[in-house]
Amino acid sequence: MSSLRKPQPVPRRDFLGAAALMTCGATLGLATVGMARLPFPAVIAGESSKIKIGRPDDIAMGEERWVPSARAFVFRDKDGVHAISGVCTHLGCIVSRAPTGFACPCHGSRFGPQGEVTKGPAPSALPWLEISLAPDGQLVVDVESRTATGSRFRV
Ligand code: FES
């Protein structure tokens, strides 16, 4: 005589009831998780558009430098410091310095020394970027700003 009992088949009605109960439980659980997330922001804050480029004295008179983090060229002359965006206004390639201004390697646009378009297809000039002074004494370039061509931050 064996003590093992032969497993009984689960009735179809019981199986469907258990499946429905588990589906309801899973739905309720996911809804609870979704509601718990509601008070928190759904987006992650991006990087700031303001890039520190160093103290005014770090930029020598007559110097020009490429600032990769700002994707901009920074210049210092007797009138102050200014920054010109290095992002081509055609499709966003990074321009390089050329003897007559700036040159885009992607589709051949050329820009003059002030960023003005001298050869398309770029539709508009390279923008001049706003410069300000941070509380810690460093110059800050706002890469999403625009300022008038020819304006300088006086140092
Ligand atoms: S991205 Fe500069 S010319 Fe097209």
Residues whose N, C-alpha, C, O or C-beta is under 5 A from the ligand:
A	BS01	FES	C88 H90 L91 G92 C93 C104 C106 H107 G108 S109 A122
